């Protein structure tokens, strides 16, 4: 009985040892199934002799316990294998996420030497990952930015806080690129400091910022130019009233001179002849008085023509009664009568009803001023006046084959006002049109004024003339 009790005690002790081993397996101290099998067979051989001496029911119970524990071991081994597979899958996923992330990831030591690097940073730098590990990251910086990078690392190590900075990295064989660095400080299991750094390529963003800066500078320059242009236009607008007054005074002066030189002298001659007629009548010489009266007819006719020329110059009445085309024809004949050495042609490619009413007087005045300049300064033999309509609007062109002029020189002197160029330009632009003049010394001059049809419709709707 003592031997049997001793044998049972040994079995219980070995059973406890077996359970302890199972516990160790549960804790993961050993995961090799072959090792477990070997140790189990050794234990079975050691107990084989003693087991034969056990009672039948104890042997059955022992076999039952061993079978249960065998199943438990198999289940634990299966769980360990599943756990191992999951760990391997997690490691694979982490490796893929780490290597193929859209930004570069680095682990640096406290001296800035690369300990770990993903494939993205290797691709960004254009080198193999093996050549990157174990090398100071600053060696890949642009020389001018290396001090900035070292200062960035020093600040992270000192403050133990997240820091960011922008530096440039050399790209093997392809220049360099701008990068945004985000760095944090961590400690590994041994208590050593490590720096986790992400590298984001911001070259495209920098290009966009530079392009935006250029666009802003260009916009500011254009705004300054536009502002200067508006200031010049405002200055010209402020000068318009004074110029209008000066034009009115000049026109009054011209009208006064014409009245004095033509109608005034004619009336003085008529007065003198009337006095002679009255004197002859008092001397009872009727025939002589009648002869004197006959001399009044050409003088009065000349006065009528002078008066007609003056009011036609102020505003031709036929412009309202007969239209612009007839008035331009009259102006051509008048100029040819005053300057018979010049041949003037008029070509019209537009119907009278197609010309907006607010443009007629302005077209006439521009043509009149252009012909006056030709008569005074051009020494031309042939003059062409063209009034036409095209897809863009109505165009007036007055050209000659005269001596021409240097526009650059004239525009910088007061001669531009003496030629009436400013007045013609203002007449065209204030009625929604454009004005230009082309001239070369020795090759004649061309004056051109254009009015878009759309602009004239808006002016007429707005009541502007």
Beta strands, then each sheet from edge to edge (+ up, - down):
strand 1: 104-108
strand 2: 114-117
strand 3: 163-170
strand 4: 176-187
strand 5: 193-201
strand 6: 343-349
strand 7: 382-389
strand 8: 393-400
strand 9: 433-439
strand 10: 445-452
sheet 1: 2+ 1- 5+ 4- 3+
sheet 2: 6+ 7+ 8- 10+ 9-
end
